[in-house]
Amino acid sequence: MTQTPNTAHPEHLFIVTGSSRGLGAALVAQLLQPGHTVLGMARHQHAGLQAQSPASGVALTQWPVDLAEPLQPAERLAEWLSTFDVS
């Protein structure tokens, strides 16, 4: 999978596992603040959080992944992180 380079330079980047419910979902909800870029990883996406994202001005990305099989998510994460301008 090829991704277009992300020219964004996020002020703060957060990666939250277990983001579809419980503490993970609560943490993502608190992180939906301007200047934040949030990646949520869980077996299922959280529709409510995705709906809140545009109103808060936050770039929320959710990946449906099973971290019991960590190799593919780790490779995808490395590729995703490489798209950010860190200069």
C-alpha positions in Angstrom: 0.0 0.0 0.0 1.5 3.3 -1.1 0.5 6.5 0.8 0.8 10.1 -0.3 3.3 12.0 1.8 1.5 13.9 4.6 2.8 17.5 4.5 1.2 18.2 7.9 3.4 18.9 10.8 1.2 17.9 13.7 1.8 19.8 16.9 1.1 16.7 18.9 0.7 13.1 17.6 -1.0 10.5 19.7 -1.4 6.7 19.1 -4.0 5.0 21.2 -4.6 1.3 21.2 -8.0 -0.1 22.3 -9.6 3.1 21.1 -13.1 1.7 20.4 -14.3 1.4 23.9 -13.5 1.9 27.6 -10.4 3.8 28.6 -9.1 3.9 25.0 -12.2 5.6 23.7 -12.3 8.0 26.7 -8.7 8.9 26.0 -9.3 9.6 22.4 -12.3 11.7 23.2 -10.1 13.9 25.5 -7.4 14.1 22.8 -9.8 15.6 20.2 -8.4 19.1 20.6 -7.0 21.5 17.9 -3.4 20.8 17.1 -3.6 17.1 17.8 -3.4 14.3 15.3 -4.8 11.0 16.7 -4.5 7.5 15.5 -6.8 5.0 17.1 -6.3 1.3 16.7 -8.8 -1.3 17.8 -10.7 -4.3 16.5 -13.6 -2.0 15.6 -13.9 1.7 14.7 -15.8 4.0 17.0 -18.4 5.9 14.9 -19.1 8.4 17.7 -15.5 9.5 17.9 -15.3 9.7 14.1 -18.3 12.0 14.1 -16.8 14.3 16.8 -13.5 14.7 14.9 -14.5 17.2 12.2 -16.2 19.5 14.8 -13.1 19.5 16.9 -10.8 20.2 14.0 -8.7 17.2 14.8 -7.3 14.7 12.3 -8.6 11.4 13.7 -7.6 8.2 11.9 -9.0 4.9 13.0 -7.6 1.5 12.0 -9.5 -1.7 12.5 -6.6 -4.0 13.6 -6.1 -7.0 15.9 -2.9 -6.4 17.8 -2.7 -10.1 18.7 -1.1 -10.3 15.2 1.3 -7.3 15.6 3.6 -7.5 12.6 1.2 -6.1 9.9 0.0 -3.2 12.2 3.6 -2.4 13.0 4.6 -2.2 9.4 1.6 -0.1 8.6 2.4 2.2 11.5 6.0 2.7 10.3 4.8 3.5 6.8 2.1 5.9 8.1 4.6 7.7 10.4 7.0 8.1 7.5 4.4 10.3 5.7 4.7 13.1 8.3 6.9 16.1 7.8 9.1 16.1 10.9 11.5 18.8 9.8 
